[in-house]
Amino acid sequence: RLFLVKATRFGIPFEASHRFVGPRASMQVRVASLFQVVDAKGPEMDQSETVTFFNDLCLLAPAALLDADVSWGEAYGRTLKGTFRHQGHRVSAILSFDEHGDLADFVSEDRFQSSDGKTFLKCPWSTPVHAYGDFSGFHVMSKGDALWLEPTGPFPYARFEVELLVYNVGPKAMVGRS
């Protein structure tokens, strides 16, 4: 799982790069492409990226769950508990579904929050979905948030809107895309 975010905060550009290859994960954040302010790695990042990978499968590639090591159990109402095993890591989440059967939220207590990449706090993490779209014939999440469920209340830190979704793409197919 390679994930690059280019954004601005208070008018200042930054890039956040997540890398999850094999059992190891890392995250680097650079401000104005000059200063590295976060360099996170270690067991907390490995576990956190396993949660994020499970979330990506549920939201953006649900058919891939058929081949993933996931065990499912009933939670309550229109919810389902999923336990995902990947590269020696084991994480769980509660998936909530709306009246149409679409995934409405994914909540995991197995992810760690860190603002500096050195200190980590285990904190519930949620990705509520606001809209769905059809991409190349697939019905998947098109708008949603990422937020921490902190003791003082929800802290939304990212809003996502899917504009293009391409599956099983080799390096040549991505030339010229940004």
Order of alpha helices (4+ residues) and beta strands (2+ residues): beta-beta-beta-beta-alpha-beta-beta-beta-beta-beta-beta-beta-beta-beta-beta
